[in-house]
Amino acid sequence: MTSRSTSTLRKPNSSKPAVKAKSLKSSPKSQAKNQIKSPAKAAPAKTGKLPEWNLTDLYGGIDAPEVAHDLAKMDADCVAFETDYKGKLAEGAAREDGGKWLAEAVKRYEAIDDLAGRLGSFAGLVHAGDSVDPAISKFYGDVSERLTAASTHLLFFPLELNRLDDAVLEKAMQAEALAHYRPWIEDLRKDKPYQLDDRSEQLFHEKSQTGFSAWNRLFDQTISALRFKVAGKELAIEPTLNLLQDRDGQKRKAAAEALAKTFKANERTFALVTNTLAKDKEISDRWRGFQDVADSRHLSNRVEREVVDALVTSVRAAYPKLSHRYYRLKAGWFKKKKLPHWDRNAPLPFAPSGVIAWPEAKQMVLTAYRGFSPKMAEIAERFFTDRWIDAPVRPGKAPGAFSHPTTPSAHPYVLMNYQGKPRDVMTLAHELGHGVHQVLAAKNGALMAPTPLTLAETASVFGEMLTFKRLLSQTKSSKQRQALLAGKVEDMINTVVRQIAFYSFERAVHTERKNGELTAERIGQIWLSVQGESLGPAIEIKPGYENFWMYIPHFIHSPFYVYAYAFGDCLVNSLYAVYEHAAEGFAERYLDMLAAGGTKHYSELLAPFGLDAKDPKFWDGGLSVISGMIDELEAMD
């Protein structure tokens, strides 16, 4: 799994763009029932004691009476809301005090969304901490069903709101109370062309529990339960993937072969999940009138298709001067003409060895953040002091890493699988960037705090860049500098090149699925095609790699999410260049951008920095930063 294996938030393939469902079933998943630690292996001594999060800020446990109370309150509030407002928005908005009346309705809707966010986030986070515990799985499923059923009573609201006459709504928004929600309302109305009649929306909503949500859950439970036999030991997926970064080449090979063997044994299940979800999305897209397989994602990201197309075109054109060139260099460092695919992320021969202990990783990231902005470091430090991070590797725990914002009345939580690698430090910097962003944006409330995915990755990648630049500035040895630069280039290739290859893979699978089911073999052929194109001739793809598409969670939870990483990385490269040449005030403008949450379009947020993502040359500028680092590495060789 790449260091970008998971993300801010796992959104299912929502079948209802007109209804924000983040609080209902899009939360990630993690931690233990009744706040008792999941069965865990002791953290390796070299990493030091690793923190486990404290979820009591949400609820005391899955049996806590507050959970039952809030679920009952959710039911009652949703029914009362429907009784008070369904079928009445047109008349109410046209009243003399229509703005004030409508603002009160939106406030009540937002309060319900916040409560649903708390319940859904808790269930999801508990489940991510141990997705194989039957009691936790039942709790997660039961809460998801209760929230889906309750929220059925809310479906009418955004639909009716979107049917209001433009002039009537504009007049109502002259009232100060409703004007506060203008960004949310205007954003909502972008979904208007794709919304269906109320009965169809209700059907899509209710069947989601037995549709894509159920298949998402099956994927999570299956991937967590898989075991991979390496050197006589049965390992879960996260420690097995971690072995692909081991210094011992034989261990890397053994891990890759174990992954291939277990994936092969489970290929029918993963092919069925992939086919079903692709078909489910095709049905939704067809009913709603989306023309392209990724248009629904572009809409939810509030980004134009041509902007994404320009990004993809630029990155694919740059493969030869980025990944192809770098892996040729890396093969040379290993004294080979080609590297087998399991050596793609192998530690460099000249890289320092040893495990980075947790306190050291914490200090590295907070020092880098503090050098940019004391306020940024102060927010990030709360994740450590208040136990908002879950770092150990545990059986049944979700792989990868994410920062989940929960809901504005609470605070974010970060999940990691920390094993002391340099990449783990960068993952910590990445997820804390998300966390800082989520804390700053929370002031906008449940409806306007969420950020489109294209900008959601900006803060995380910027946090990585700050940490990398700080470490680079402190490096005296030329070999250490080479190792740092090479490590950063690898991360950027994983963030930009690999994610665009993922996007190309998804496009091909979803497009071909329209003509019928794809066998696991055919999906593997598509995978090998896009991987061969992106990795280049210096990476030798060995048998077994054809099934490595199976463990990427984004393909399941968030179709076409992956380009957001490339978007964010190229954007941050340009943003950091502005920072390096900026006068005073950059940090303040940057934090203001994060604090805006979802209240502004990305073009508005970038304007103060003189950046325009619609400029065709914009992406080339971001990619040239990576190319320049490879130039420096070649000069060192």
C-alpha positions in Angstrom: 0.0 0.0 0.0 1.3 3.5 -0.8 1.9 5.9 2.0 -1.3 7.5 0.6 -3.3 4.4 1.2 -6.2 6.0 3.0 -7.3 9.5 3.6 -9.2 12.1 5.4 -12.5 10.4 5.1 -13.8 7.3 3.5 -16.8 8.3 1.5 -18.9 5.5 0.0 -20.1 5.9 -3.6 -22.9 8.1 -2.6 -26.0 7.6 -4.8 -27.5 10.9 -3.7 -25.4 14.0 -4.5 -28.1 16.3 -3.4 -28.0 14.9 0.2 -24.9 15.2 2.3 -24.4 11.8 3.9 -21.1 12.2 5.6 -22.6 11.7 9.0 -24.5 8.7 8.0 -22.2 6.1 6.6 -19.1 7.8 5.2 -17.1 7.8 8.4 -13.9 5.9 8.5 -13.8 3.2 11.1 -11.8 2.6 14.2 -11.2 1.6 17.9 -12.4 -0.7 20.6 -15.7 -1.6 22.1 -16.5 -0.1 25.5 -13.2 1.8 25.3 -11.3 -1.3 26.2 -8.1 -1.7 24.2 -8.4 -4.2 21.4 -6.2 -7.3 21.7 -2.8 -6.0 20.7 0.7 -7.1 20.4 3.1 -5.0 22.5 4.6 -2.1 20.5 8.1 -2.9 19.4 10.5 -1.6 22.0 12.4 0.4 19.4 9.4 2.6 18.5 8.6 3.4 22.2 5.2 3.3 23.6 2.6 4.1 21.0 -0.6 6.1 21.8 -4.0 4.7 21.5 -6.9 7.1 21.1 -9.4 7.9 23.7 -12.9 7.9 22.1 -14.7 9.0 25.3 -15.0 12.5 23.9 -17.6 10.9 21.6 -19.1 8.1 23.8 -17.9 5.9 26.6 -18.3 2.7 24.8 -20.6 0.8 22.5 -22.9 0.0 25.4 -22.9 3.5 26.8 -26.5 4.7 27.6 -25.7 8.0 25.8 -25.5 6.1 22.5 -29.0 4.7 22.9 -30.2 8.1 24.1 -28.8 9.9 21.1 -30.0 7.3 18.6 -33.5 7.8 20.1 -33.1 11.6 19.9 -32.0 11.3 16.3 -35.1 9.3 15.5 -37.4 11.9 17.2 -35.6 14.9 15.8 -35.8 13.6 12.2 -39.5 12.8 12.4 -40.2 16.2 14.0 -38.2 18.0 11.3 -40.1 16.2 8.6 -43.5 17.0 10.3 -42.6 20.7 10.6 -41.2 21.4 7.2 -42.0 18.8 4.5 -44.0 20.3 1.7 -43.8 23.8 3.3 -40.6 25.2 2.1 -41.9 27.1 -0.9 -44.6 28.8 1.1 -42.4 29.5 4.1 -39.5 30.9 1.9 -42.0 33.3 0.3 -43.2 34.8 3.6 -42.3 38.3 4.6 -39.9 36.8 7.1 -39.0 33.9 4.8 -35.3 34.3 5.3 -35.5 34.0 9.1 -38.0 31.1 8.9 -35.8 29.2 6.4 -32.6 29.9 8.4 -34.2 28.3 11.5 -35.0 25.2 9.4 -31.4 25.0 8.2 -30.1 25.4 11.8 -32.2 22.5 12.9 -31.0 20.4 9.9 -27.4 21.2 10.8 -27.9 20.3 14.4 -29.3 16.9 13.3 -26.3 16.5 11.0 -23.9 17.2 13.8 -25.5 14.6 16.1 -25.6 12.0 13.2 -21.9 12.8 12.7 -21.1 12.1 16.3 -22.9 8.7 16.2 -21.7 7.6 12.8 -18.1 8.7 13.6 -18.0 6.8 16.8 -19.3 3.6 15.3 -16.9 4.0 12.3 -13.9 4.6 14.5 -14.6 1.7 16.8 -14.9 -0.5 13.7 -11.6 0.7 12.2 -9.9 -0.3 15.5 -11.2 -3.8 15.2 -13.2 -4.8 12.2 -13.2 -8.5 13.0 -14.8 -8.4 16.4 -18.4 -9.7 16.0 -19.8 -7.4 18.7 -18.2 -4.3 17.1 -19.3 -5.3 13.6 -22.8 -5.7 14.8 -22.7 -2.3 16.6 -21.3 -0.7 13.4 -24.0 -2.3 11.2 -26.8 -1.5 13.7 -25.8 2.2 14.0 -25.5 2.6 10.3 -29.0 1.1 9.8 -30.5 3.4 12.4 -28.9 6.5 11.0 -30.0 5.6 7.4 -33.6 4.9 8.6 -33.7 8.2 10.6 -32.2 10.3 7.8 -34.9 9.1 5.4 -37.1 11.7 7.0 -34.6 14.4 6.0 -34.3 13.6 2.3 -37.0 16.0 1.4 -35.2 19.0 2.7 -32.3 19.5 0.2 -34.6 18.4 -2.6 -37.3 20.9 -1.8 -34.7 23.6 -1.2 -33.3 23.0 -4.7 -36.8 23.3 -6.1 -37.3 26.8 -4.8 -37.5 29.6 -7.3 -34.1 31.4 -7.7 -35.7 34.8 -7.1 -37.5 33.7 -4.0 -34.4 32.1 -2.5 -32.2 35.1 -3.3 -34.7 37.4 -1.6 -34.8 35.1 1.5 -31.0 35.1 1.6 -31.0 38.9 2.2 -31.8 38.0 5.8 -28.6 37.9 7.8 -29.4 34.6 9.4 -29.8 32.8 6.1 -27.0 34.7 4.4 -24.7 32.8 6.8 -25.6 29.6 4.9 -25.3 31.1 1.4 -22.1 29.0 0.6 -23.8 25.8 1.6 -27.0 26.7 -0.3 -25.2 27.7 -3.5 -23.1 24.6 -3.3 -26.2 22.4 -2.8 -27.9 23.9 -5.9 -25.0 22.7 -8.1 -26.5 19.2 -7.5 -29.9 20.3 -8.7 -29.6 18.9 -12.3 -28.8 15.5 -10.9 -31.4 15.0 -8.2 -34.4 12.7 -8.7 -37.9 12.8 -7.5 -38.5 12.3 -3.7 -39.6 8.7 -3.9 -36.6 7.7 -6.1 -34.2 9.5 -3.7 -35.8 7.7 -0.8 -35.4 4.3 -2.5 -31.7 5.0 -3.4 -31.1 6.1 0.2 -32.8 3.1 2.0 -31.3 0.5 -0.3 -27.8 1.9 0.2 -27.6 -0.2 3.4 -28.0 -3.4 1.4 -26.1 -2.0 -1.6 -22.8 -0.2 -1.7 -22.5 0.2 2.1 -22.8 -3.6 2.6 -20.2 -4.3 -0.1 -17.9 -1.7 1.5 -18.3 -3.5 4.8 -17.6 -6.9 3.2 -14.4 -5.5 1.7 -13.2 -4.1 5.1 -13.9 -7.3 7.0 -12.3 -9.5 4.3 -9.1 -7.5 4.0 -8.7 -7.3 7.8 -9.2 -11.0 8.1 -6.7 -12.0 5.4 -3.5 -13.7 6.6 -0.2 -13.9 4.7 2.3 -16.7 5.4 5.8 -15.2 5.5 8.7 -17.2 6.9 6.4 -19.6 8.8 4.4 -16.7 10.4 0.8 -15.8 9.7 0.7 -12.0 9.3 -2.1 -9.5 8.7 -2.0 -7.2 5.7 -0.3 -4.2 7.3 2.8 -5.9 8.7 3.1 -7.9 5.4 3.0 -4.7 3.3 5.5 -3.2 5.7 8.0 -6.0 4.8 8.1 -4.5 1.3 10.2 -1.8 2.9 12.4 -4.1 4.8 16.2 -3.9 4.3 16.4 -7.6 3.6 15.7 -8.3 -0.1 14.6 -11.9 0.6 12.0 -10.7 3.1 10.7 -8.2 0.5 10.4 -11.0 -2.0 8.8 -13.4 0.5 6.2 -10.7 1.5 5.4 -10.0 -2.2 4.9 -13.7 -2.9 2.8 -14.2 0.2 0.6 -11.2 -0.8 0.2 -12.7 -4.3 -0.7 -16.1 -3.1 -3.4 -14.9 -0.6 -4.8 -12.4 -3.1 -5.0 -15.2 -5.7 -6.9 -17.4 -3.3 -9.4 -14.6 -2.7 -9.6 -13.1 -6.2 -13.2 -14.1 -6.8 -14.4 -12.2 -3.8 -12.5 -9.1 -4.7 -13.6 -9.3 -8.3 -17.2 -9.6 -7.2 -17.0 -6.6 -4.9 -15.4 -4.5 -7.6 -17.9 -5.5 -10.3 -20.9 -5.0 -8.1 -19.8 -1.5 -6.9 -18.9 -0.5 -10.4 -22.3 -1.6 -11.6 -24.0 0.1 -8.7 -22.3 3.4 -9.6 -23.2 3.0 -13.2 -26.9 2.6 -12.3 -26.8 5.7 -10.1 -24.9 7.8 -12.7 -27.3 6.7 -15.4 -30.4 7.6 -13.4 -28.9 11.0 -12.4 -27.7 11.9 -15.9 -23.9 11.9 -15.3 -22.1 11.6 -18.7 -18.6 10.5 -17.6 -17.7 7.7 -15.1 -15.9 10.3 -12.9 -18.3 13.2 -13.2 -20.1 12.5 -9.9 -16.7 12.7 -8.2 -15.8 15.9 -9.9 -19.2 17.4 -8.8 -18.6 16.4 -5.2 -15.1 17.8 -5.4 -16.4 21.0 -6.9 -13.8 20.8 -9.6 -14.3 21.0 -13.4 -13.7 17.9 -15.5 -11.3 19.8 -17.8 -9.1 20.8 -14.8 -8.8 17.1 -13.8 -8.2 16.0 -17.4 -5.4 18.6 -17.7 -3.8 17.3 -14.5 -4.0 13.7 -15.7 -2.6 14.6 -19.2 0.3 16.5 -17.7 1.2 13.7 -15.2 1.0 10.9 -17.8 3.2 12.9 -20.2 5.7 13.4 -17.4 6.1 9.7 -16.6 9.3 9.3 -18.5 11.0 12.3 -16.8 9.7 11.4 -13.3 9.1 7.7 -12.4 10.9 6.1 -15.3 14.0 8.2 -14.7 13.9 7.8 -10.9 13.5 4.0 -11.0 16.4 3.8 -13.5 18.5 5.6 -10.9 17.3 3.4 -8.1 18.1 0.2 -10.0 21.6 1.6 -10.5 22.0 2.2 -6.8 21.2 -1.5 -6.3 23.7 -2.4 -9.1 20.9 -3.8 -11.3 19.4 -2.9 -14.7 15.9 -3.6 -13.4 14.3 -3.9 -10.0 11.6 -6.5 -9.3 8.3 -4.9 -8.3 8.8 -5.8 -4.7 11.9 -3.6 -4.6 10.1 -0.5 -5.7 9.9 0.9 -2.2 13.0 -0.9 -0.9 15.2 1.2 1.5 18.1 2.8 -0.4 21.5 1.1 0.2 22.9 4.4 1.5 19.9 5.4 3.6 20.4 5.4 7.4 19.1 2.3 9.1 17.3 1.9 12.4 13.8 2.6 13.7 12.6 6.1 14.4 11.1 6.1 17.9 7.6 7.7 18.4 8.9 10.6 20.6 11.5 11.4 17.9 8.8 11.3 15.1 6.6 13.6 17.2 9.4 16.1 17.8 10.4 16.1 14.1 6.9 17.0 12.9 6.0 19.5 15.7 9.3 21.3 15.2 8.7 21.6 11.5 5.2 22.9 12.1 6.3 25.3 14.7 8.9 26.8 12.4 6.1 27.6 9.9 3.5 28.7 12.4 3.3 28.4 16.2 -0.5 28.2 15.9 -0.3 25.3 13.6 2.1 23.4 16.0 -0.2 24.3 18.9 -3.2 22.6 17.2 -1.1 19.6 16.1 0.2 19.1 19.7 -3.3 18.6 21.0 -3.5 15.3 19.0 -0.7 14.0 21.2 -1.7 15.5 24.6 -5.4 14.8 24.3 -5.0 11.3 22.8 -6.5 11.9 19.4 -4.1 9.4 17.7 -4.2 5.7 17.5 -0.8 4.5 16.3 0.0 0.8 17.1 -0.4 -2.1 14.6 -3.1 -4.5 15.9 -4.8 -7.6 14.5 -8.1 -6.5 12.9 -7.2 -2.9 12.8 -7.8 -1.0 9.5 -4.6 -0.8 7.4 -3.1 2.5 6.3 -3.8 5.9 7.9 -6.4 8.6 8.0 -7.6 11.7 9.9 -11.3 11.7 10.4 -12.9 15.1 11.2 -15.9 13.5 13.1 -18.1 16.5 13.6 -17.5 20.2 14.5 -18.9 19.8 18.0 -16.1 17.2 18.7 -12.6 17.0 17.1 -10.7 14.9 14.6 -9.0 11.5 15.3 -6.0 10.2 13.5 -5.4 6.5 12.8 -1.9 5.2 11.9 0.0 1.9 11.8 3.3 3.3 13.0 6.3 1.0 12.6 9.2 3.5 12.8 10.0 3.8 9.1 11.0 7.3 7.7 7.8 7.0 5.6 5.8 6.6 8.9 7.1 10.0 10.0 5.9 11.6 6.8 2.5 9.8 7.2 2.3 11.4 10.7 3.1 14.8 9.2 0.5 14.1 6.5 -2.3 13.1 8.8 -1.7 15.9 11.3 -1.9 18.3 8.3 -5.4 17.0 7.8 -6.1 17.2 11.5 -5.1 20.9 11.7 -7.2 21.7 8.6 -10.2 19.9 10.2 -9.8 21.7 13.5 -9.6 25.1 11.8 -12.5 24.5 9.5 -14.8 23.2 12.3 -15.9 26.8 13.1 -18.0 26.7 9.9 -20.4 24.2 11.3 -21.4 20.7 10.2 -22.7 21.9 6.8 -19.8 24.1 5.8 -16.8 22.6 7.5 -16.2 19.8 5.0 -13.6 20.6 2.3 -13.7 19.3 -1.2 -11.2 16.5 -1.7 -9.1 18.5 -4.1 -8.2 20.9 -1.3 -8.5 18.4 1.5 -5.1 17.0 0.5 -3.4 20.4 0.4 -2.9 20.8 4.1 -1.7 17.2 4.5 0.9 17.4 1.7 2.0 20.8 2.9 2.6 19.4 6.3 4.8 16.7 4.7 6.7 19.3 2.7 7.4 21.4 5.9 8.7 18.3 7.7 10.9 17.3 4.7 12.4 20.7 4.2 13.1 21.0 7.9 15.0 17.7 7.9 16.8 18.6 4.7 18.0 21.9 6.1 19.5 20.1 9.1 21.3 17.5 7.1 25.1 17.9 6.9 26.2 14.6 5.2 25.9 14.4 1.4 24.8 10.8 1.7 22.0 11.7 4.1 20.9 14.5 1.8 20.8 12.0 -1.1 18.8 9.6 1.0 16.3 12.3 2.1 15.9 13.6 -1.4 15.4 10.1 -2.8 12.9 9.3 -0.1 10.9 12.5 -0.9 11.0 11.8 -4.6 9.6 8.3 -3.9 6.8 9.8 -1.8 6.0 12.3 -4.5 6.0 9.6 -7.2 3.6 7.6 -4.9 1.5 10.6 -4.4 1.4 11.9 -8.0 2.4 9.2 -10.6 1.0 6.2 -8.7 -2.3 7.9 -7.9 -2.9 9.0 -11.5 -2.1 5.5 -12.6 -4.8 4.4 -10.1 -7.2 6.9 -11.6 -6.5 5.5 -15.1 -7.1 2.0 -13.8 -10.4 3.0 -12.3 -11.5 4.8 -15.4 -10.7 1.7 -17.5 -12.5 -0.7 -15.1 -15.6 1.4 -14.8 -15.8 2.1 -18.5 -15.4 -1.6 -19.5 -17.8 -2.7 -16.8 -20.6 -1.0 -18.7 -20.3 -3.8 -21.2 -20.5 -6.7 -18.7 -18.7 -8.2 -15.7 -14.9 -8.3 -15.7 -13.1 -11.4 -14.6 -10.3 -11.1 -12.0 -8.0 -12.0 -14.8 -9.2 -9.1 -17.0 -9.0 -6.6 -14.0 -5.5 -7.8 -13.5 -4.6 -7.2 -17.2 -5.9 -3.6 -16.9 -3.8 -3.2 -13.7 -0.6 -4.5 -15.3 -1.2 -2.2 -18.3 -1.4 1.1 -16.2 1.3 0.0 -13.8 3.7 -0.8 -16.6 3.0 2.5 -18.2 3.6 4.5 -15.0 6.5 2.5 -13.5 8.6 2.3 -16.7 11.1 -0.2 -18.0 13.4 -0.2 -14.9 10.7 -2.0 -12.8 10.3 -5.6 -13.7 6.7 -6.8 -12.9 6.9 -10.4 -11.7 4.0 -12.9 -11.7 1.6 -12.3 -8.9 1.6 -8.5 -9.2 -1.5 -8.7 -11.4 -3.7 -9.0 -8.3 -2.2 -6.1 -6.2 -5.2 -3.9 -7.1 -7.3 -5.9 -4.6 -6.1 -4.1 -1.4 -6.5 -0.5 -2.5 -9.4 0.8 -0.3 -10.0 3.9 -2.3 -11.3 1.9 -5.3 -14.0 0.5 -2.9 -14.8 3.4 -0.5 -14.3 6.4 -2.7 -14.3 5.8 -6.5 -12.0 8.2 -8.3 -10.8 9.8 -5.1 -7.2 9.2 -5.9 -6.6 12.1 -8.2 -7.1 14.4 -5.3 -3.6 13.3 -4.0 -1.9 14.3 -7.3 -4.0 17.5 -7.3 -2.9 18.3 -3.7 0.8 17.5 -4.3 1.2 19.6 -7.5 -0.7 22.4 -5.8 1.5 22.3 -2.7 4.6 22.3 -4.8 3.4 25.6 -6.4 2.2 26.9 -3.0 5.5 26.1 -1.3 7.3 28.0 -4.0 5.2 31.0 -3.2 6.0 30.6 0.5 9.7 30.4 -0.1 9.6 33.8 -2.0 6.9 35.4 0.1 7.2 38.4 2.4 5.6 38.3 5.8 2.0 37.1 6.2 2.1 33.9 4.2 1.4 31.6 7.2 -1.6 33.8 8.2 -3.0 33.6 4.6 -2.4 29.9 4.5 -4.3 29.3 7.8 -7.1 31.5 6.7 -7.4 29.3 3.5 -7.7 26.2 5.7 -10.2 27.9 8.1 -12.5 28.6 5.2 -13.4 24.9 5.0 -16.1 24.4 2.4 -17.3 28.0 2.2 -15.3 28.9 -0.9 -14.4 27.4 -4.3 -10.8 26.3 -4.6 -10.2 29.0 -7.2 -11.2 31.7 -4.6 -8.9 30.2 -2.0 -5.9 30.1 -4.3 -6.3 33.6 -5.7 -4.5 35.3 -2.7 -1.5 33.3 -3.6 -1.6 34.1 -7.3 -2.3 30.5 -8.3 -4.7 29.4 -11.0 -5.3 25.7 -11.4 -7.2 26.3 -14.7 -4.0 27.5 -16.3 -2.7 24.6 -18.4 0.9 25.4 -17.3 0.0 25.2 -13.7 0.4 21.5 -13.4 3.7 21.5 -15.3 5.1 23.9 -12.7 4.2 21.5 -9.8 5.7 18.5 -11.7 8.9 20.4 -12.4 9.6 20.5 -8.7 9.8 16.7 -8.7 11.8 16.7 -11.9 14.3 19.2 -10.3 14.8 16.9 -7.3 15.6 14.0 -9.7 18.1 16.3 -11.5 19.9 16.9 -8.2 19.9 13.1 -7.5 21.4 12.4 -10.9 24.1 15.0 -10.3 25.0 13.3 -7.0 25.3 9.9 -8.7 
